[in-house]
Amino acid sequence: MTGTNPDTNPGTDPGTGGRANGEARPHPDARLRPGTAVTPLRAGLHLRGRRGSVTLEGSTAVPVVWGLLEEPLRTGRLAQFREGLEPGSSVRTAVDTLVGRLADHDLLVPAPPAAATPAPTGPADPAVARWIDATAAHPADAAAALATARAEVLALDPASPAATAAVRALEAGGLPVTPTPDPGLPGDRVLLTVRGAGRDRTVAAGRSGSTGYVTAPGSAAQARADAAALEARLAHAAGGAGEGGAPQPHEVPGAFAALLAGAAAHRLLCAAAALPDPAAEGDDPRLLPGIPAVLLADARPPRADLHSWLGPRRIDTDRHVRLAPPADLAEALRRIAALGEPRCGPLPGPLPGDLPQLPVPLATCTLPDPDPGPATRDTGTPRTLTGGAPRLDLARLEVFCRAAELLLGDDTFTVGAGPGHALGRALRHGAARRLAPDGRTAVDPARWSGHPQLRHWWKTLTDRLDVAARLEVHRAAPCAHAYRAVVRRTPAGPGHGPGPVLGEAVEATPGDAAAFAALAAVTAARTAAAGPSATRPRPSGGAVAPLATAGARTAAWEDLGWSGGWLADLAGREEAFQDTLHRLSGAGPAPTPDPAPAPEPAGLLRSFGFTVLRTAEETR
């Protein structure tokens, strides 16, 4: 038999007081959770409910046993059914085994149902009781919490469609509701508050144009702050989309407010009953565990989805979250997607857009105004940042980090997807500024000209893009495994001095440095053709290699000519290379990034697991 349960720990039964590590039997009065669906298989069953699912396979007798067991389990007469079976018989053993598997996967609930609990410790509405029994780990506790809870709906006009819909939804959940006018609220915003069931919890629901939102449960102050920030960001995003990007309020269907109010009431009822937040249900890979989620809904076309989001004012304790650094590149890109969500994301989201992806993958983003809000003014032509890398996913990460650095103050900070990535970028940037090639002996081209990646990118630059350029590689210090490579455009004629820098890199081998410098030059040539970028890229090179190769399998035939093989080779010496750059700069061991509170967006980046260093000098 096999089973899966995303919500509970297999081998324990928090809802039935039953099996623990397979040693105890489920409660004799246990019954099947309401709403559990059953699909018969050729030699087994598949059961799925709100809190778990399990597949039972291995014998054609499983569906037969279930045919005998289903009715007693659904009606709460399991004990009577078991008493009618001969102790030690094969049928009773099969029944106990099947019931035990259901308990393992949280598909059973203690009897009697919550509906049978007399008021005021249980809900009077049978539909509410069935919802609690289907959802709660401890239905009796959840029912008691709702029985003592009281709700309040605040709105500018308590008779507005949104307010009346919220009142109806909360009353349907079994709560007494008090509608209250609040002159300080915008007309399209409502606040739903529950009291008497533990700490007070509030959810805000509102609308900006044709996009609505529902905040995560929190304190009243947190809900007000989140609502104001979301409305400002949604208005800013709609304004940036042009005249057609912000539908007028009269285009919104009348049922839209009721749907938002219902979603808000659902989240508040779950919070009051200590049930899992609806955002935690399902397996949406876009949502980040530990980060509160907001619901965004569009009226036309109808659409609603959840997004991990932290507002600029983090008042409640659960908003002061700090995720661990991303373990691999895919996780880093998930967090970038959350931070750069087009409608509510506070940071720019790098995407390929309509940029050509050959001969080098490119990503671009538009830098936002420092503090989008109701007072935002058009400051002229938006600043666009474009960058490239051997792969598009690497280009997206590099552009995001560079955009965050520009928003923080350009050379003042270095951003990375974890301490190692940030430190590698900071050390390379600092070394490129300190290690001027003048007066140093260039490395013999025979030592680096055969690098497969260099040959590819240099041919792309000089042949395919027809750029006249010159490449030099210099050693950082005698006997040091650190090299700086610079690609300059060839001057138009004699007496014009050195040409402008097209690309530079600092790496552990002359071949790697030359290859990354040539890649940077190709990127510069392509981004210049696509339009001016807000700033020159930093020589980050192989700093991303450990993150890019974490958990990735490199085939035996992937040599340096393949990006996967090249990144794996770089990752193997990145730690030693960073130690070398530390020694060359007179620095000691790499410090732990300062965990103290930081101004936005540094604090927000750190909350999502990114590392923010105060320039390369912070490593001293």
C-alpha positions as CSV (number, residue, x, y, z in Angstrom):
1,M,0.0,0.0,0.0
2,T,1.2,3.5,-0.8
3,G,-0.1,6.9,0.4
4,T,0.6,10.6,0.3
5,N,-0.5,13.3,2.6
6,P,0.7,16.9,2.2
7,D,-0.7,18.2,5.4
8,T,0.2,15.8,8.2
9,N,3.0,13.5,9.2
10,P,2.3,9.9,8.0
11,G,2.2,7.5,10.9
12,T,0.4,9.9,13.3
13,D,-3.2,10.8,13.5
14,P,-3.7,14.3,15.0
15,G,-7.4,14.3,14.3
16,T,-8.4,10.9,15.7
17,G,-6.1,10.3,18.7
18,G,-5.3,7.1,16.9
19,R,-2.3,5.5,15.4
20,A,1.2,6.7,16.2
21,N,4.1,5.1,14.3
22,G,1.8,2.1,13.6
23,E,1.5,1.0,17.2
24,A,-2.0,2.0,18.2
25,R,-5.4,1.4,16.7
26,P,-7.7,4.3,15.6
27,H,-10.4,5.3,17.9
28,P,-13.3,2.8,17.7
29,D,-15.8,5.6,17.1
30,A,-13.8,7.2,14.3
31,R,-15.6,8.0,11.1
32,L,-14.7,9.1,7.6
33,R,-14.2,12.8,7.1
34,P,-17.1,14.4,5.3
35,G,-16.4,15.1,1.7
36,T,-13.9,12.3,1.3
37,A,-14.1,10.9,-2.3
38,V,-13.4,7.3,-3.2
39,T,-12.2,6.0,-6.5
40,P,-12.1,2.2,-6.9
41,L,-9.1,0.7,-8.7
42,R,-8.6,-2.7,-10.3
43,A,-6.8,-4.0,-7.2
44,G,-7.3,-1.2,-4.7
45,L,-8.8,2.2,-3.8
46,H,-7.9,5.9,-4.0
47,L,-9.3,8.1,-1.3
48,R,-8.9,11.9,-1.1
49,G,-10.2,14.5,1.3
50,R,-9.5,18.1,2.3
51,R,-6.6,17.1,4.7
52,G,-5.0,14.1,2.9
53,S,-5.1,11.4,0.4
54,V,-4.1,7.7,0.1
55,T,-3.9,5.0,-2.5
56,L,-4.4,1.4,-1.2
57,E,-3.2,-1.2,-3.7
58,G,-2.1,-4.8,-3.7
59,S,-5.2,-7.0,-3.7
60,T,-8.5,-7.4,-5.4
61,A,-10.0,-7.9,-1.9
62,V,-9.4,-4.2,-1.0
63,P,-12.5,-2.9,-2.9
64,V,-14.5,-5.8,-1.4
65,V,-13.5,-4.9,2.1
66,W,-14.3,-1.3,1.4
67,G,-17.8,-2.2,0.2
68,L,-18.4,-3.6,3.7
69,L,-16.7,-0.8,5.6
70,E,-17.8,2.4,3.8
71,E,-21.3,2.7,5.3
72,P,-20.2,2.1,8.9
73,L,-17.3,4.6,8.5
74,R,-19.5,7.3,7.0
75,T,-22.2,7.0,9.6
76,G,-19.9,6.7,12.7
77,R,-20.8,3.0,13.4
78,L,-17.4,1.6,13.1
79,A,-17.4,0.1,16.6
80,Q,-20.6,-1.8,16.1
81,F,-19.4,-3.1,12.7
82,R,-16.1,-4.4,14.3
83,E,-18.0,-6.1,17.1
84,G,-19.8,-8.2,14.5
85,L,-16.5,-9.5,13.1
86,E,-14.8,-12.6,14.7
87,P,-11.6,-11.5,16.6
88,G,-8.5,-12.6,14.8
89,S,-10.3,-13.4,11.5
90,S,-8.8,-12.4,8.2
91,V,-11.7,-10.0,7.5
92,R,-11.3,-8.2,10.9
93,T,-7.5,-8.0,10.3
94,A,-8.1,-6.5,6.8
95,V,-10.6,-4.0,8.2
96,D,-8.3,-2.9,10.9
97,T,-5.4,-2.5,8.4
98,L,-7.5,-0.4,6.0
99,V,-8.8,1.8,8.8
100,G,-5.3,2.2,10.2
101,R,-4.1,3.5,6.8
102,L,-7.0,6.0,6.7
103,A,-6.0,7.2,10.1
104,D,-2.3,7.5,9.0
105,H,-3.4,9.9,6.3
106,D,-5.8,12.0,8.4
107,L,-8.9,10.8,6.6
108,L,-10.8,9.9,9.8
109,V,-12.4,12.2,12.4
110,P,-13.6,11.4,15.9
111,A,-17.2,10.7,16.5
112,P,-19.6,12.4,17.3
113,P,-19.6,15.0,14.6
114,A,-19.2,18.7,15.4
115,A,-22.9,19.2,14.6
116,A,-23.8,17.0,17.5
117,T,-21.9,19.2,20.0
118,P,-24.5,21.3,21.8
119,A,-24.3,25.1,21.7
120,P,-22.5,27.2,22.7
121,T,-19.6,24.8,22.2
122,G,-20.5,23.7,18.7
123,P,-22.0,25.3,15.5
124,A,-25.8,25.1,15.1
125,D,-25.6,25.0,11.3
126,P,-25.0,21.4,10.0
127,A,-23.2,22.8,6.9
128,V,-20.7,24.6,9.1
129,A,-20.2,21.4,11.2
130,R,-19.5,19.4,8.1
131,W,-17.0,22.0,6.9
132,I,-15.2,21.8,10.3
133,D,-15.2,18.0,10.3
134,A,-13.8,17.9,6.8
135,T,-11.1,20.5,7.5
136,A,-10.0,20.7,11.2
137,A,-7.3,18.5,12.8
138,H,-9.3,18.8,16.0
139,P,-12.9,19.5,15.1
140,A,-14.2,19.9,18.6
141,D,-11.7,22.6,19.4
142,A,-12.4,24.4,16.1
143,A,-16.1,24.3,16.7
144,A,-15.7,25.7,20.2
145,A,-13.5,28.5,18.9
146,L,-16.1,29.6,16.4
147,A,-18.9,29.3,19.0
148,T,-17.3,32.0,21.1
149,A,-16.2,34.3,18.2
150,R,-17.8,37.6,17.2
151,A,-17.2,39.4,13.9
152,E,-17.3,43.0,12.8
153,V,-17.3,44.4,9.3
154,L,-16.0,47.9,8.8
155,A,-16.7,49.9,5.7
156,L,-17.3,53.5,4.6
157,D,-20.8,52.5,3.8
158,P,-22.1,49.4,5.7
159,A,-24.8,49.0,3.1
160,S,-22.4,48.8,0.2
161,P,-22.3,45.6,-1.8
162,A,-18.9,44.5,-0.5
163,A,-19.9,45.1,3.2
164,T,-23.3,43.4,2.9
165,A,-21.7,40.4,1.1
166,A,-19.1,40.1,3.9
167,V,-21.8,40.2,6.6
168,R,-23.7,37.4,4.8
169,A,-20.6,35.3,4.4
170,L,-19.6,35.5,8.0
171,E,-23.1,34.9,9.2
172,A,-23.2,31.8,7.0
173,G,-20.1,30.6,8.8
174,G,-22.0,30.8,12.1
175,L,-20.7,34.1,13.5
176,P,-22.8,37.0,14.8
177,V,-21.7,40.1,12.8
178,T,-21.8,43.8,13.5
179,P,-21.6,46.1,10.5
180,T,-19.8,49.4,11.5
181,P,-19.2,52.5,9.4
182,D,-15.6,53.8,9.2
183,P,-15.2,57.2,7.5
184,G,-11.5,56.6,7.1
185,L,-11.8,53.7,4.7
186,P,-11.9,54.1,0.9
187,G,-15.3,53.2,-0.6
188,D,-14.1,49.9,-2.2
189,R,-12.3,48.5,0.9
190,V,-13.8,46.5,3.8
191,L,-12.2,45.2,7.0
192,L,-13.4,42.0,8.5
193,T,-12.4,41.4,12.1
194,V,-13.0,38.5,14.4
195,R,-12.8,38.7,18.2
196,G,-13.3,36.2,21.1
197,A,-11.4,33.3,19.5
198,G,-7.9,33.9,20.7
199,R,-6.2,37.0,19.5
200,D,-8.1,39.4,17.3
201,R,-7.6,38.8,13.6
202,T,-8.5,41.1,10.6
203,V,-8.6,40.6,6.9
204,A,-8.9,43.4,4.3
205,A,-10.6,43.1,0.9
206,G,-10.8,45.8,-1.7
207,R,-10.3,46.8,-5.3
208,S,-8.1,49.0,-7.5
209,G,-9.6,49.4,-10.9
210,S,-10.7,45.9,-12.0
211,T,-8.2,44.1,-9.8
212,G,-9.3,43.0,-6.3
213,Y,-7.3,41.7,-3.4
214,V,-7.7,39.9,-0.1
215,T,-4.9,40.2,2.5
216,A,-3.6,37.5,4.7
217,P,-5.0,37.5,8.3
218,G,-3.3,39.8,10.7
219,S,-3.8,42.5,13.2
220,A,-6.0,45.4,12.3
221,A,-3.0,47.7,11.9
222,Q,-1.3,45.1,9.6
223,A,-4.4,44.6,7.5
224,R,-4.8,48.4,7.0
225,A,-1.2,48.8,6.1
226,D,-1.3,45.8,3.7
227,A,-4.4,47.1,2.0
228,A,-3.1,50.6,1.5
229,A,0.2,49.2,0.0
230,L,-1.6,46.8,-2.3
231,E,-3.9,49.4,-3.6
232,A,-1.0,51.7,-4.3
233,R,0.9,49.0,-6.1
234,L,-2.0,47.9,-8.1
235,A,-2.8,51.5,-9.2
236,H,0.9,51.9,-10.1
237,A,1.0,48.7,-12.1
238,A,-2.2,49.7,-13.9
239,G,-0.9,53.1,-14.7
240,G,2.3,51.7,-16.1
241,A,0.2,49.4,-18.4
242,G,-1.0,52.3,-20.5
243,E,-4.5,53.6,-21.1
244,G,-5.9,50.1,-21.7
245,G,-4.3,48.6,-18.6
246,A,-6.7,50.0,-16.0
247,P,-10.4,49.2,-16.7
248,Q,-12.7,51.7,-15.1
249,P,-14.8,50.7,-12.1
250,H,-18.1,50.6,-14.0
251,E,-16.7,47.7,-16.1
252,V,-16.5,45.5,-12.9
253,P,-19.4,43.0,-12.6
254,G,-21.6,43.4,-9.6
255,A,-20.8,39.9,-8.3
256,F,-17.1,40.7,-8.1
257,A,-17.4,42.4,-4.7
258,A,-19.4,39.5,-3.3
259,L,-16.7,37.0,-4.5
260,L,-13.9,39.1,-2.8
261,A,-15.9,39.4,0.4
262,G,-16.6,35.7,0.4
263,A,-12.9,34.9,0.0
264,A,-12.1,37.3,2.8
265,A,-14.7,35.8,5.1
266,H,-13.3,32.3,4.4
267,R,-9.8,33.3,5.4
268,L,-11.1,35.0,8.5
269,L,-13.2,32.0,9.6
270,C,-10.2,29.7,9.1
271,A,-8.1,32.0,11.3
272,A,-10.8,32.1,14.0
273,A,-11.1,28.3,14.1
274,A,-7.3,27.8,14.0
275,L,-7.7,26.0,10.6
276,P,-5.1,26.1,7.9
277,D,-5.2,29.2,5.8
278,P,-6.8,28.6,2.4
279,A,-3.5,29.8,0.8
280,A,-1.8,26.8,2.4
281,E,-4.1,24.3,0.6
282,G,-3.0,22.8,-2.7
283,D,0.5,22.5,-4.1
284,D,1.0,25.8,-5.9
285,P,4.8,25.9,-6.5
286,R,4.7,29.7,-6.8
287,L,3.9,30.1,-3.2
288,L,6.8,30.3,-0.7
289,P,6.4,28.6,2.6
290,G,6.7,31.0,5.5
291,I,5.7,34.1,3.4
292,P,2.1,35.3,3.8
293,A,0.0,35.2,0.6
294,V,-2.4,37.7,-0.8
295,L,-5.3,36.9,-3.2
296,L,-5.4,38.9,-6.4
297,A,-8.5,38.6,-8.6
298,D,-9.3,40.1,-12.0
299,A,-12.8,40.8,-13.1
300,R,-12.2,40.7,-16.9
301,P,-11.2,38.0,-17.7
302,P,-12.3,36.3,-14.5
303,R,-9.2,35.0,-12.7
304,A,-8.0,34.7,-9.1
305,D,-4.7,33.4,-7.8
306,L,-2.5,33.7,-4.7
307,H,0.9,35.4,-4.4
308,S,3.6,35.4,-1.7
309,W,3.8,39.0,-0.6
310,L,5.2,41.1,2.2
311,G,4.2,44.8,2.4
312,P,6.5,47.7,3.2
313,R,5.1,47.9,6.8
314,R,5.7,44.7,8.6
315,I,4.0,45.1,12.0
316,D,3.0,41.6,13.0
317,T,5.5,39.1,14.2
318,D,4.7,36.6,11.4
319,R,5.6,39.3,8.9
320,H,9.2,39.5,10.3
321,V,10.1,36.4,8.4
322,R,13.6,35.5,7.1
323,L,13.8,32.6,4.7
324,A,16.9,30.5,4.4
325,P,19.0,31.2,1.3
326,P,17.7,29.4,-1.8
327,A,19.2,26.0,-2.1
328,D,19.4,26.0,-5.9
329,L,18.8,28.2,-8.9
330,A,15.2,27.1,-9.4
331,E,14.4,28.2,-5.8
332,A,16.1,31.5,-6.3
333,L,14.0,32.1,-9.5
334,R,10.8,31.2,-7.6
335,R,11.6,34.0,-5.1
336,I,12.5,36.4,-7.9
337,A,9.1,35.7,-9.5
338,A,7.3,36.5,-6.2
339,L,9.3,39.7,-5.7
340,G,8.8,40.7,-9.3
341,E,5.1,39.8,-9.7
342,P,3.9,42.4,-12.3
343,R,0.9,43.6,-10.3
344,C,2.0,43.5,-6.6
345,G,5.7,42.8,-6.7
346,P,7.8,45.5,-5.1
347,L,10.9,44.8,-7.3
348,P,11.3,44.5,-11.0
349,G,10.8,41.1,-12.5
350,P,13.5,40.2,-15.2
351,L,12.0,38.5,-18.3
352,P,13.2,37.9,-21.8
353,G,10.4,40.1,-23.2
354,D,10.8,40.5,-26.9
355,L,14.6,40.5,-26.8
356,P,16.4,38.2,-29.2
357,Q,17.8,35.2,-27.4
358,L,20.6,34.5,-29.9
359,P,23.6,34.7,-29.9
360,V,23.3,35.3,-26.2
361,P,20.3,34.9,-23.9
362,L,19.1,38.3,-22.6
363,A,16.8,39.4,-19.8
364,T,15.5,42.8,-19.1
365,C,13.4,44.8,-16.5
366,T,12.3,48.3,-15.9
367,L,13.5,49.8,-12.7
368,P,10.5,51.1,-10.6
369,D,10.2,54.4,-8.9
370,P,11.7,54.3,-5.4
371,D,8.3,54.4,-3.6
372,P,5.3,53.8,-5.9
373,G,2.2,55.2,-4.3
374,P,-0.7,57.6,-4.7
375,A,1.8,60.5,-5.0
376,T,3.9,58.9,-7.7
377,R,4.7,61.2,-10.7
378,D,6.0,60.4,-14.1
379,T,9.7,61.1,-14.0
380,G,10.3,60.7,-17.7
381,T,11.7,57.8,-19.7
382,P,11.8,54.6,-17.5
383,R,15.2,53.2,-16.7
384,T,15.6,49.8,-18.4
385,L,18.2,47.3,-17.3
386,T,19.3,44.5,-19.7
387,G,21.9,41.8,-19.2
388,G,23.0,38.4,-20.6
389,A,24.5,35.1,-19.4
390,P,25.2,31.7,-20.9
391,R,21.6,30.7,-20.1
392,L,18.4,32.7,-19.7
393,D,17.8,31.6,-16.1
394,L,21.3,32.9,-15.2
395,A,20.6,36.1,-17.0
396,R,17.4,36.6,-15.1
397,L,19.2,36.2,-11.8
398,E,22.0,38.5,-12.7
399,V,19.6,41.3,-13.9
400,F,17.5,41.0,-10.8
401,C,20.6,41.3,-8.5
402,R,21.9,44.2,-10.5
403,A,18.5,46.0,-10.4
404,A,18.3,45.5,-6.7
405,E,21.8,47.0,-6.3
406,L,20.8,50.1,-8.3
407,L,17.7,50.6,-6.2
408,L,19.8,50.3,-3.1
409,G,22.5,52.7,-4.3
410,D,24.5,51.1,-7.0
411,D,28.1,50.6,-5.7
412,T,27.0,50.9,-2.1
413,F,25.6,47.4,-2.0
414,T,26.0,44.0,-3.5
415,V,23.1,41.5,-3.7
416,G,23.2,37.8,-4.2
417,A,21.0,34.7,-3.9
418,G,22.8,33.6,-0.7
419,P,26.0,34.5,1.1
420,G,28.3,32.7,-1.3
421,H,26.8,34.3,-4.4
422,A,26.8,37.8,-2.9
423,L,30.3,37.5,-1.7
424,G,31.6,36.2,-5.0
425,R,29.9,39.1,-6.8
426,A,31.3,41.6,-4.3
427,L,34.8,40.3,-4.4
428,R,34.9,40.2,-8.2
429,H,33.6,43.8,-8.4
430,G,36.1,45.0,-5.9
431,A,39.0,43.2,-7.6
432,A,38.0,44.7,-11.0
433,R,38.2,48.2,-9.5
434,R,41.6,47.6,-7.8
435,L,43.4,45.5,-10.4
436,A,44.1,48.0,-13.2
437,P,46.1,46.3,-16.0
438,D,48.5,49.2,-16.4
439,G,52.1,48.2,-15.5
440,R,51.3,44.5,-15.3
441,T,52.6,41.9,-17.6
442,A,49.9,40.4,-19.8
443,V,49.4,36.6,-19.6
444,D,50.6,34.7,-22.7
445,P,47.6,34.1,-24.9
446,A,48.7,30.5,-25.3
447,R,47.6,29.9,-21.8
448,W,44.0,31.0,-22.4
449,S,43.2,31.2,-26.1
450,G,42.2,27.5,-26.3
451,H,39.4,27.7,-23.8
452,P,36.2,26.3,-25.6
453,Q,33.9,29.0,-24.1
454,L,36.3,31.8,-25.1
455,R,36.6,30.5,-28.7
456,H,32.8,30.4,-28.9
457,W,32.1,33.9,-27.5
458,W,35.1,35.6,-29.2
459,K,34.1,34.2,-32.6
460,T,30.5,35.4,-31.9
461,L,31.8,38.9,-31.1
462,T,34.3,39.4,-33.8
463,D,32.8,37.4,-36.7
464,R,29.0,37.2,-36.2
465,L,28.6,40.6,-34.6
466,D,31.5,42.1,-36.6
467,V,32.9,44.0,-33.6
468,A,36.6,45.0,-33.8
469,A,38.0,44.3,-30.3
470,R,41.1,43.4,-28.3
471,L,41.4,41.1,-25.4
472,E,44.0,41.1,-22.7
473,V,44.4,39.0,-19.6
474,H,46.5,40.0,-16.6
475,R,47.5,38.2,-13.4
476,A,46.3,39.8,-10.2
477,A,49.5,39.1,-8.3
478,P,52.6,36.8,-8.7
479,C,51.7,33.2,-7.9
480,A,48.0,34.1,-7.3
481,H,45.3,32.1,-9.0
482,A,43.3,35.2,-9.9
483,Y,43.2,36.9,-13.3
484,R,41.5,39.9,-14.8
485,A,40.5,40.0,-18.4
486,V,39.4,43.1,-20.3
487,V,37.8,43.4,-23.8
488,R,38.1,46.8,-25.4
489,R,36.8,48.0,-28.7
490,T,39.7,48.6,-31.2
491,P,40.2,52.4,-31.7
492,A,39.3,53.7,-35.1
493,G,42.8,54.8,-35.9
494,P,46.2,55.6,-34.4
495,G,46.5,58.2,-31.6
496,H,43.0,57.6,-30.3
497,G,44.1,55.8,-27.1
498,P,42.6,52.7,-25.6
499,G,39.1,51.9,-26.8
500,P,36.0,51.7,-24.5
501,V,35.6,48.6,-22.3
502,L,33.1,46.2,-23.7
503,G,33.5,43.5,-21.1
504,E,35.6,42.5,-18.1
505,A,35.9,39.5,-15.7
506,V,37.9,38.4,-12.7
507,E,38.3,34.6,-12.4
508,A,40.5,31.9,-11.0
509,T,42.0,30.9,-14.4
510,P,43.1,33.0,-17.4
511,G,40.8,31.0,-19.7
512,D,37.7,31.5,-17.5
513,A,38.4,35.2,-17.2
514,A,38.9,35.6,-20.9
515,A,35.7,33.6,-21.6
516,F,33.5,35.7,-19.2
517,A,35.0,38.9,-20.6
518,A,34.2,37.9,-24.1
519,L,30.7,36.9,-23.0
520,A,30.2,40.3,-21.4
521,A,31.4,42.0,-24.6
522,V,28.8,40.0,-26.6
523,T,26.1,41.0,-24.1
524,A,27.2,44.6,-24.3
525,A,27.0,44.6,-28.1
526,R,23.6,43.0,-28.2
527,T,22.1,45.2,-25.4
528,A,23.4,48.3,-27.2
529,A,21.4,47.1,-30.2
530,A,18.3,46.5,-28.1
531,G,18.5,50.0,-26.5
532,P,20.5,51.8,-23.8
533,S,20.8,50.0,-20.4
534,A,20.6,51.8,-17.1
535,T,24.2,50.8,-16.1
536,R,27.1,48.7,-17.0
537,P,27.1,45.2,-15.7
538,R,29.4,44.0,-12.9
539,P,31.9,41.3,-13.5
540,S,30.1,38.6,-11.6
541,G,31.2,35.7,-13.8
542,G,31.4,32.3,-12.0
543,A,30.0,33.5,-8.7
544,V,26.7,31.9,-9.6
545,A,28.2,28.5,-10.5
546,P,27.7,26.8,-7.1
547,L,24.0,27.8,-7.1
548,A,23.5,26.9,-10.7
549,T,24.9,23.4,-10.3
550,A,23.4,22.6,-6.9
551,G,21.3,19.5,-7.3
552,A,22.0,19.4,-11.1
553,R,23.5,16.3,-12.8
554,T,26.3,16.9,-15.2
555,A,26.7,14.2,-17.9
556,A,30.1,12.7,-18.4
557,W,30.4,14.1,-21.9
558,E,29.7,17.7,-20.8
559,D,33.1,19.3,-21.1
560,L,34.0,23.0,-20.9
561,G,32.4,23.5,-24.2
562,W,29.0,22.9,-22.6
563,S,27.6,25.5,-20.2
564,G,26.7,22.8,-17.7
565,G,30.2,21.3,-17.7
566,W,31.7,24.8,-17.5
567,L,29.6,25.8,-14.5
568,A,30.4,22.5,-12.7
569,D,34.1,23.2,-13.3
570,L,33.8,26.7,-12.0
571,A,31.8,25.6,-8.9
572,G,34.5,23.2,-7.9
573,R,37.0,26.1,-7.3
574,E,34.7,29.0,-6.3
575,E,35.4,28.7,-2.6
576,A,39.1,28.6,-3.0
577,F,38.9,31.5,-5.5
578,Q,37.0,33.7,-3.0
579,D,39.7,32.9,-0.4
580,T,42.3,34.1,-2.9
581,L,40.5,37.4,-3.5
582,H,40.2,37.9,0.3
583,R,43.9,37.5,0.7
584,L,44.7,39.8,-2.2
585,S,42.5,42.5,-0.7
586,G,44.0,42.1,2.8
587,A,40.7,40.8,4.2
588,G,40.1,38.1,6.8
589,P,37.6,35.3,6.6
590,A,34.3,36.1,5.0
591,P,31.9,37.6,7.6
592,T,28.3,36.6,8.2
593,P,26.0,39.3,6.6
594,D,24.7,41.7,9.1
595,P,21.2,40.5,10.2
596,A,20.3,43.9,11.7
597,P,17.2,45.6,10.2
598,A,17.9,47.5,7.0
599,P,15.9,50.0,4.9
600,E,13.8,48.9,2.0
601,P,14.3,47.1,-0.2
602,A,17.3,45.5,1.7
603,G,15.1,44.3,4.5
604,L,12.6,42.8,2.0
605,L,15.4,41.0,0.0
606,R,16.7,39.5,3.2
607,S,13.2,38.4,4.2
608,F,13.1,36.4,1.0
609,G,16.5,34.8,1.7
610,F,18.7,37.1,-0.5
611,T,22.0,38.4,0.9
612,V,22.7,42.1,0.9
613,L,26.3,43.2,1.5
614,R,27.4,46.8,2.0
615,T,29.9,46.9,-1.0
616,A,32.9,44.8,-1.2
617,E,34.4,46.7,1.7
618,E,32.0,45.0,4.0
619,T,34.1,41.8,3.5
620,R,37.1,43.4,5.2
